Amino acid sequence: MFAPPEPEVTAAFARDGYVILRNVLDPTLRQRLAEASRALLASGHTAGRDRGADGKDGFRGCVGLDRAFLPLVANPRVLPTVVALLSPNIHLLSSHLIALPSNPPDGPRTIRIPERPGWHRDMYGVAADLGDDRVPRMAIKCAYYLSDLSDDCGLTMFLPSSHILTAPPEIPAGSIDPPGAITPDLGPSDAVLFENRTWHAGGINTSGRTRLAIMMQYGYRWLARVDDPTPHLLHTPRLDPIDRQLLGEPDRAADGSLAKGSGAAPLRQLWAHRAGRSDIATT
């Protein structure tokens, strides 16, 4: 199943800064993920807890909190596209469980209010350090939605082609969204890939149900993780080499000595084989 994406997929991503991947989440797995998410949210667990003043709840590093999330790490229906858009030299930066509560139409509107509408780029601090016009593509998120996908459930919104903007998008007075913003049309087994420069915002949930999402973020191995390190995951039984790379396998030889680039060898070798290329096998 680990095959390079079709050219139209990478072309759409290059044009829009995001792309929808269809039928990438098995329904049985989706159900297990939803159950694990609800159990975690109902627990008293505080490590990595991410609560907002708007009622939003969630966990950073959810992969390290419940093994039920591990199948998402190297999803073979998603990972080839991420590799094609970045390179094989990647690891998992973040696994973020987000529970967006429902609000009445005239009640609190999460963080998307006129004074602070919530539109942002990912990897906070990068634009402040480098400038909006100098931020490169460094990371890609895959957003899975585990709950009802009605029109009013508050799916993440995107501003197409905003990854090439050199300044924040303008939001007209009296509005909370920039012109051209869209809500993707998703089915329950679909996912959205988007890069760190693409401007996006949480939708407004008025469905009467909590919206559950998991955001898996991948980036270059020379980037620090957004979540707390989870070295214990490398001791999980039956992990394959690609899982181990994405979870943080270091550049080490069997005797513990430095072996530059060895941590990325599993994806690099597989990608070279499946893409029919020899030039990236040893880079």
Buried (B, 14 or more C-beta within 10 A) or exposed (E): EBEBBEEEBBEBBBEBBBBBBEEBBBEEBBEBBBEBBBEBBEEEEEEBBBEBEBBBBBBBBBBBBBEBBBBBBBBEBBBBBBBBBBBBBBBBBBBBBBBBBBBEEEEBBBBBEEEEBBBBBBBEEBBEEEEBEEBEBBBBBBBBBBBBBBEBBBBBBBBBBBBEBEEBBEBEEEEBBBEEBEBBEBEBBBBBBBBBBBBBBBBBBBBEBBBBBBBBBBBBBEBEBBBEEBEEBEEEEEBEBBBBBBBBBEBEEEEEEEBEEBBBBBBBBBBBEBBEEEEBBEE
